[in-house]
Structure formats: structure tokens, C-alpha cells
């Protein structure tokens, strides 16, 4: 007793061919989009952070190698570096009593 090619999943007659639903394409496209967004977000926030150049380079290299893991690690571990630093000078001029100077 022989089985048909259709029963084996080969509609075109090729032995062992497997057809995947079109939704798999959508799922993989979404996964790739999430990875790209995570990579871009990680690199941009690392470069804007107050870390040293060497630390920034290490984070960027890690993001290129393992983007999702690095994005999660940066989200958890990089909170202090992403926080605005109190060491940054205020660009506004002051009158000396804590109020900004008035423009003439």
C-alpha cells in the first residue's frame, strides 16, 4: 500500500517538502523588527550616557553581538548612567539668588 505525496506534505511532488503557514513570515518579521529596535535603542542610549568612552565601546560591541540580552542588561544595569547627572552645568545664567536672569 502506497501513500500519496500529499500525505507526506509534498504538494509539488518533492519528497519531504514541508510548507509553513504565511503567519510564520509575519512572526519572524516582527522578531527581526524587535531586535533592530532594541539594538538602536541600546546604542543610542549608551552613546548619550555619562559612561567613559571605553565603557560605551564595550556596551556597543555587546549590543552588536547579542542585542536582546544587552538591551535587557542595559535596561536593568544602565539606569544610573541614563539618569541625568547633577554634575552637568546648568546652561541658564543666574542672578546669584537661584533665580534665572531676565532677558533684556
KADA-V501581 format. One record per backbone hydrogen bond with DSSP energy under -0.5 kcal/mol. CO is the residue of the C=O (numbers start at 1). NH is the residue of the N-H. E is the energy in kcal/mol with one decimal. If there is no record, write none. Layout:
# KADA-V501581
co=CO nh=NH e=E
co=CO nh=NH e=E
This chain:
# KADA-V501581
co=4 nh=8 e=-0.7
co=5 nh=8 e=-0.5
co=5 nh=10 e=-2.3
co=6 nh=9 e=-1.4
co=9 nh=11 e=-0.7
co=10 nh=13 e=-0.7
co=14 nh=17 e=-1.4
co=21 nh=24 e=-1.4
co=22 nh=25 e=-0.8
co=22 nh=26 e=-1.2
co=23 nh=27 e=-2.4
co=24 nh=28 e=-2.6
co=25 nh=29 e=-2.1
co=26 nh=30 e=-2.3
co=27 nh=31 e=-2.3
co=28 nh=32 e=-2.4
co=29 nh=33 e=-2.2
co=30 nh=34 e=-2.3
co=31 nh=35 e=-2.2
co=32 nh=36 e=-2.3
co=33 nh=37 e=-2.5
co=34 nh=38 e=-2.6
co=35 nh=39 e=-2.3
co=36 nh=40 e=-2.6
co=37 nh=41 e=-2.7
co=38 nh=42 e=-2.4
co=39 nh=43 e=-2.5
co=40 nh=44 e=-2.6
co=41 nh=45 e=-2.5
co=42 nh=46 e=-2.3
co=43 nh=47 e=-2.4
co=44 nh=48 e=-1.5
co=45 nh=49 e=-0.5
co=46 nh=49 e=-1.1
co=52 nh=56 e=-2.4
co=53 nh=57 e=-2.4
co=54 nh=58 e=-2.0
co=55 nh=59 e=-2.4
co=56 nh=60 e=-2.5
co=57 nh=61 e=-2.4
co=58 nh=62 e=-2.5
co=59 nh=63 e=-2.3
co=60 nh=64 e=-1.9
co=61 nh=65 e=-1.7
co=62 nh=66 e=-3.0
co=66 nh=70 e=-2.4
co=67 nh=71 e=-2.4
co=68 nh=72 e=-2.2
co=69 nh=73 e=-2.6
co=70 nh=74 e=-3.0
co=71 nh=75 e=-2.1
co=72 nh=76 e=-1.9
co=73 nh=77 e=-3.7
co=73 nh=78 e=-0.5
co=74 nh=78 e=-1.6
co=76 nh=79 e=-0.5
co=78 nh=82 e=-1.9
co=79 nh=83 e=-1.3
co=81 nh=50 e=-1.2
co=85 nh=88 e=-0.8
co=93 nh=101 e=-2.2
co=99 nh=95 e=-2.3
